[in-house]
């Protein structure tokens, strides 16, 4: 080869190779889909996130891989992981000396080994992890009494320098722990921030090796927006230095999505790439549906449309929040209203990954294979003769329609946009069982009579 030509061609080939490799690497990171901006994409493919697990701090559980295998076999691909240590048998992140006092300058390697093993196991199964950095309830009441960050439990600082109380007997909603006031726009508590930063840096030293991670700052927080903004910016800065792109959010405590707390997430896409709306799952029936959809419409009008996640769906007959019936309804409605994710909360506040959860996840995964949920949208206005909370509709008018009955019933579906014959099939959600496909002709409308009581979905498609 002519040397002059080589001087031109070889650098060009090298640049092309770098471009190809960087494209392949970026495709392995979860990001907001360009084609479907209300969903994520991973490995270059848009995806719907469905999940349910036995606990929140999943990296700490016994039998992790078997549990992830069960989730995967059920059609799940989404887990929540709080960096929490408040359950029996859990490890804390820091080294504990023989005298029982923690040294915040030294790590508990076993804790971080668990975390790394968890991330690797999820990566191997293409399961998306939503991490919560600050497990809010670990910093209040009895949990604060044993937390290494409590001044009485470590050798590194005292209450005077950090302004931390050794006892915080109140519920997190009262914001009684100055731990969450440390950032520059608040107390600018440099001594405390130093150790908070070390913890986040250590976490990122593992998580930034994996592209299947979403980042949530807190769990059900009521502190000021400055705290979450600071850590979101910090995480994104650290990721950029590592040539990575990460997506962050915050989770507020308010149950009503129109509450001013949620404004800080929903209306600041420059800070948060997605919005977790898990607290909407305290709502029931039409209120749950309308509360979510109204926010989507508002975001679309303002140009802020992006993924909305539900990392916690409440509802269990043995728990404090809602019934099993209501929890399953909310999980399904989240998908039909166009949310990017839906995950059953841990027992006893949610279904976890019990048999009902497994079948509902499987049914919804099957549904996403039959219908393009990424393009379809919520369209209850196509339903006539509908009683409150009787049925819910997602549709691509003229092509595909999905109607969900939470408790049986009958409605009339407007299919005037569809020309010619259509097919219909039913799914009994709690059995993950689909009926035979039948043809149907209804001109402008068809009457849908649910085959039984309980959770059913009808899929109507143009033939």
C-alpha positions in Angstrom: 0.0 0.0 0.0 1.2 3.5 -0.8 2.4 5.1 2.4 0.5 8.4 1.7 -2.7 6.4 1.2 -2.0 4.4 4.3 -1.6 7.6 6.3 -5.1 8.6 5.2 -6.9 5.2 5.3 -5.5 3.7 8.5 -6.6 6.6 10.8 -10.0 6.5 9.1 -10.4 2.8 9.7 -9.4 3.3 13.3 -12.0 6.0 13.8 -14.6 3.8 12.2 -13.7 0.9 14.5 -13.9 3.2 17.6 -17.3 4.4 16.4 -18.6 0.9 16.0 -17.3 -0.2 19.4 -18.7 2.8 21.2 -22.1 2.3 19.5 -22.1 -1.4 20.6 -21.2 -0.4 24.1 -23.8 2.3 24.4 -26.4 -0.1 23.1 -25.7 -2.2 26.1 -26.7 0.6 28.4 -30.3 1.3 29.4 -31.5 4.6 27.9 -34.7 6.4 27.0 -36.0 5.1 23.6 -35.8 7.6 20.8 -38.6 5.9 18.9 -40.8 5.4 22.0 -39.8 8.2 24.5 -42.2 7.0 27.2 -40.2 3.7 27.4 -36.7 2.6 27.8 -34.5 0.6 25.5 -31.8 -1.9 26.3 -29.4 -3.8 24.0 -30.8 -1.5 21.3 -34.4 -2.8 21.7 -37.3 -0.9 23.3 -38.8 -2.9 26.2 -41.6 -3.0 28.8 -40.4 -3.5 32.3 -42.4 -6.0 34.5 -41.4 -7.4 37.9 -42.1 -8.6 41.4 -39.7 -9.8 44.0 -39.7 -11.1 47.6 -37.8 -8.2 49.0 -36.6 -4.7 48.3 -32.9 -5.0 49.2 -32.6 -7.9 46.8 -28.8 -8.1 47.0 -29.0 -9.1 50.6 -31.4 -12.1 50.2 -30.6 -15.8 50.4 -31.3 -17.7 47.2 -30.8 -14.7 44.9 -30.1 -16.6 41.7 -33.1 -19.0 42.1 -35.3 -16.0 42.7 -34.1 -14.2 39.6 -34.6 -17.4 37.6 -38.2 -17.5 38.8 -38.7 -13.9 37.8 -37.2 -14.5 34.4 -39.3 -17.7 33.8 -42.4 -15.6 34.6 -41.6 -13.0 32.0 -40.2 -10.5 34.4 -37.2 -8.2 33.7 -37.3 -5.6 36.4 -36.3 -5.4 40.0 -35.9 -2.9 42.8 -32.8 -2.7 45.0 -32.7 -0.5 48.0 -29.2 -0.1 49.6 -30.9 -1.1 52.9 -29.5 -3.1 55.8 -32.5 -3.1 58.2 -33.6 -6.7 57.9 -32.4 -9.6 60.0 -29.3 -11.2 58.6 -28.4 -8.1 56.5 -24.9 -6.7 56.3 -23.9 -3.0 56.6 -21.5 -1.4 54.2 -18.8 -0.5 56.7 -16.2 -2.4 58.8 -17.2 -3.2 62.3 -14.4 -3.3 64.9 -14.2 -5.8 67.7 -15.6 -3.3 70.1 -18.8 -3.1 68.0 -18.0 0.4 66.7 -17.9 1.1 62.9 -15.0 2.6 61.0 -16.5 4.6 58.1 -13.0 4.7 56.5 -13.0 1.0 56.0 -15.5 -1.2 54.1 -17.3 -4.4 54.9 -16.1 -6.4 51.8 -18.8 -9.0 52.2 -21.5 -6.3 51.8 -20.0 -5.1 48.5 -19.4 -8.6 47.3 -23.1 -9.3 47.7 -23.9 -6.1 45.7 -21.5 -7.0 42.9 -22.8 -10.5 42.7 -26.4 -9.2 42.5 -25.6 -6.8 39.7 -23.7 -9.5 37.7 -26.6 -12.0 38.2 -29.1 -9.4 36.9 -26.9 -8.5 34.0 -26.6 -12.2 32.9 -30.4 -12.4 32.8 -31.0 -9.0 31.1 -32.9 -7.8 34.2 -33.1 -4.1 34.7 -32.2 -2.9 38.2 -33.7 0.3 39.8 -31.3 1.2 42.7 -32.4 3.4 45.6 -29.3 5.0 47.0 -30.6 6.2 50.3 -33.0 3.7 52.0 -35.0 6.4 53.9 -36.3 4.1 56.6 -32.8 3.0 57.6 -32.2 6.5 59.0 -35.1 6.8 61.4 -36.4 5.2 64.6 -35.1 1.8 65.6 -33.1 1.4 62.4 -31.1 4.6 63.1 -30.2 3.2 66.5 -27.9 0.6 64.8 -27.0 2.5 61.6 -23.2 3.1 61.2 -23.8 6.7 60.2 -25.2 7.4 63.6 -22.5 9.3 65.5 -22.8 6.9 68.5 -22.0 3.9 66.3 -18.8 5.1 64.6 -15.3 6.3 65.5 -15.1 9.0 62.8 -17.3 11.9 63.9 -19.5 13.1 66.7 -22.9 14.8 67.0 -21.4 18.3 67.4 -19.4 18.3 64.2 -22.1 16.7 62.0 -25.2 18.0 63.7 -26.6 14.5 63.7 -28.9 13.3 66.5 -28.1 9.9 68.1 -31.9 9.3 68.3 -34.5 10.1 65.7 -37.8 8.6 67.0 -40.1 10.2 64.4 -41.4 8.9 61.1 -39.5 10.0 58.0 -42.4 12.2 56.9 -41.4 14.6 59.7 -37.9 15.0 58.2 -36.3 14.7 61.6 -32.8 13.5 60.6 -30.3 16.2 59.5 -28.5 13.4 57.6 -30.6 14.6 54.6 -29.7 18.2 55.0 -26.0 18.0 54.4 -25.8 19.1 50.8 -24.3 22.6 49.8 -27.7 24.3 49.2 -28.8 23.2 52.7 -26.4 22.8 55.6 -23.3 22.4 53.5 -22.1 19.9 56.2 -18.7 19.0 54.8 -17.7 16.5 57.4 -20.9 14.4 56.9 -20.9 14.8 53.1 -17.4 13.4 53.0 -18.6 10.0 54.2 -21.8 10.2 52.2 -19.7 10.8 49.1 -17.4 7.9 49.9 -20.5 5.6 50.1 -21.8 6.8 46.8 -18.4 6.5 45.1 -18.0 3.0 46.4 -21.5 2.0 45.1 -20.7 3.6 41.7 -17.4 1.8 41.5 -19.5 -1.4 41.0 -22.7 -0.2 39.4 -21.1 1.8 36.6 -19.6 -1.4 35.4 -23.1 -2.5 34.4 -25.4 -0.9 31.9 -28.6 -2.4 33.2 -29.0 0.1 36.1 -31.4 2.9 36.8 -30.8 5.2 39.7 -33.4 6.5 42.2 -32.2 8.9 44.9 -34.6 7.9 47.8 -37.6 6.0 49.0 -40.7 7.9 49.7 -38.8 11.1 50.6 -40.2 14.3 52.1 -37.0 16.2 52.3 -36.3 19.3 50.1 -35.6 18.9 46.4 -32.0 20.1 46.9 -30.9 16.8 48.4 -32.1 14.7 45.4 -30.9 17.3 42.8 -27.4 17.2 44.4 -27.0 13.5 44.3 -28.5 13.2 40.8 -26.0 15.7 39.4 -23.2 14.0 41.3 -24.0 10.5 39.9 -24.3 11.8 36.4 -21.0 13.7 36.7 -19.2 10.5 37.9 -20.8 8.5 35.1 -19.7 11.0 32.5 -16.1 10.9 33.8 -16.3 7.1 33.3 -17.7 7.6 29.7 -21.1 6.3 30.8 -24.6 7.7 30.6 -27.0 7.0 33.5 -30.6 7.8 34.1 -31.9 9.1 37.5 -35.1 9.8 39.3 -36.5 10.7 42.7 -39.4 9.0 44.6 -41.7 11.4 46.6 -44.0 10.5 49.5 -47.2 12.2 48.3 -49.8 9.8 47.0 -51.4 12.4 44.6 -49.3 13.0 41.5 -50.5 16.6 41.3 -48.9 17.4 44.7 -46.1 20.0 44.4 -43.5 17.4 45.6 -43.9 15.5 42.3 -43.4 18.8 40.3 -39.7 18.5 41.1 -39.4 15.3 39.2 -42.1 15.4 36.6 -41.3 19.0 35.4 -37.5 18.8 35.5 -36.3 16.5 32.7 -32.9 18.3 32.8 -32.4 16.7 36.2 -34.4 13.5 36.1 -34.6 11.4 32.9 -37.6 9.5 34.1 -40.2 9.8 36.9 -41.1 7.2 39.4 -44.8 7.4 40.2 -45.1 4.5 42.6 -47.1 6.4 45.1 -49.9 6.7 42.6 -50.4 3.0 43.3 -52.0 4.0 46.6 -54.9 5.2 44.5 -57.6 2.8 43.4 -60.0 2.3 40.4 -60.7 5.1 38.1 -58.7 7.6 40.4 -55.6 5.5 39.8 -56.1 5.5 36.1 -57.0 9.1 35.7 -54.3 10.4 38.0 -51.6 8.7 35.9 -53.0 9.6 32.6 -53.6 13.3 33.5 -49.9 13.6 34.3 -48.9 12.0 31.0 -51.2 14.4 29.1 -49.7 17.4 30.9 -46.1 16.3 30.3 -46.9 15.7 26.6 -48.3 19.2 26.3 -45.3 20.8 28.1 -42.8 18.7 26.0 -41.6 16.8 29.1 -42.9 13.4 28.0 -40.6 10.5 29.2 -40.8 7.2 31.0 -42.9 6.8 34.1 -42.0 3.9 36.4 -43.8 2.0 39.1 -41.2 0.2 41.1 -43.7 -0.4 43.9 -47.3 -1.6 43.3 -49.0 -2.0 46.6 -51.8 -4.4 47.5 -51.9 -7.6 49.6 -54.7 -8.9 51.7 -52.2 -9.5 54.6 -50.6 -6.0 54.4 -51.2 -2.4 55.4 -51.9 -1.0 51.9 -54.8 -2.0 49.7 -56.1 -5.5 48.9 -54.7 -8.2 46.6 -57.5 -7.4 44.1 -56.6 -3.7 44.1 -52.8 -4.5 43.7 -53.3 -6.7 40.7 -55.6 -4.1 39.1 -53.1 -1.3 39.6 -50.3 -3.5 38.1 -52.3 -4.1 35.0 -53.6 -0.6 34.6 -50.1 0.8 34.8 -49.2 -1.1 31.6 -52.5 -0.2 29.8 -52.1 3.5 30.6 -48.6 3.5 29.0 -46.2 3.4 31.9 -42.7 2.1 31.3 -42.7 -0.3 34.2 -44.8 -2.1 36.7 -43.5 -4.1 39.7 -45.3 -5.8 42.6 -44.1 -4.5 45.9 -42.6 -7.0 48.5 -44.9 -8.8 50.9 -46.7 -8.0 53.0 -47.3 -4.6 51.3 -47.5 -6.2 47.9 -47.7 -9.5 46.0 -43.9 -9.9 45.6 -43.4 -12.9 43.3 -46.1 -15.3 44.6 -48.0 -17.5 42.3 -50.6 -14.8 41.5 -47.9 -12.3 40.7 -46.1 -14.8 38.5 -49.2 -15.5 36.4 -50.1 -11.8 36.1 -46.5 -11.0 34.9 -46.7 -13.9 32.5 -50.1 -12.7 31.2 -48.8 -9.2 30.6 -45.7 -10.3 28.9 -47.8 -12.5 26.6 -50.0 -9.5 26.0 -47.0 -7.4 25.0 -46.0 -10.1 22.4 -49.5 -10.0 20.9 -50.1 -6.2 20.9 -47.8 -3.3 20.3 -48.2 -1.7 23.8 -45.3 0.7 22.9 -47.5 2.4 20.3 -50.9 1.9 21.7 -52.4 4.3 24.2 -55.2 4.5 26.9 -58.6 5.1 25.2 -61.4 4.5 27.6 -63.5 6.9 25.5 -63.9 3.9 23.1 -66.0 2.1 25.8 -69.7 2.6 26.0 -72.2 1.3 28.7 -69.3 1.2 31.1 -69.8 1.4 34.9 -67.2 3.0 37.1 -64.1 0.8 37.4 -65.7 -1.8 35.2 -63.3 -1.9 32.2 -60.2 -0.2 30.9 -59.0 0.2 27.2 -55.7 0.5 25.5 -55.8 0.7 21.7 -54.2 1.4 18.3 -57.5 2.4 16.7 -58.2 0.4 13.5 -55.6 -2.2 14.3 -55.5 -3.5 17.9 -57.7 -3.1 21.0 -57.1 -4.3 24.6 -60.0 -4.3 27.1 -59.3 -5.2 30.8 -62.1 -6.3 33.1 -61.0 -6.3 36.8 -64.1 -8.0 38.1 -66.0 -9.3 35.1 -68.7 -7.3 33.4 -69.8 -6.1 29.9 -69.1 -3.1 27.8 -69.5 -2.0 24.2 -66.3 -1.3 22.3 -66.2 1.2 19.4 -64.2 -0.4 16.5 -65.5 2.0 13.8 -61.9 2.7 12.8 -61.5 -0.9 11.9 -62.6 -2.1 8.4 -63.4 -5.8 7.8 -63.2 -8.7 10.0 -61.4 -8.9 13.4 -60.2 -11.6 15.8 -60.8 -11.8 19.5 -59.1 -13.8 22.2 -59.4 -13.7 26.0 -56.9 -14.2 28.7 -57.7 -15.3 32.3 -55.0 -13.3 34.0 -54.7 -15.3 37.3 -54.2 -18.5 35.3 -52.1 -17.0 32.5 -54.4 -18.9 30.1 -55.5 -17.7 26.7 -58.6 -18.8 24.8 -58.8 -19.9 21.2 -58.8 -17.1 18.7 -62.2 -16.4 17.1 -63.4 -14.1 14.4 -65.8 -11.3 15.1 -67.7 -8.7 13.0 -69.3 -5.8 14.6 -69.5 -3.1 12.0 -69.0 0.0 14.2 -69.1 -1.6 17.7 -69.0 -5.0 19.4 -70.3 -6.0 22.8 -67.8 -7.6 25.0 -69.1 -10.0 27.7 -66.4 -11.1 30.1 -66.3 -14.9 30.2 -66.2 -14.9 34.0 -65.5 -13.0 37.2 -62.0 -11.9 38.1 -59.2 -10.4 36.0 -59.8 -10.9 32.2 -58.3 -9.2 29.2 -59.8 -9.2 25.7 -57.5 -8.6 22.6 -59.3 -7.6 19.4 -57.2 -7.3 16.3 -57.8 -6.6 12.6 -57.6 -9.7 10.4 
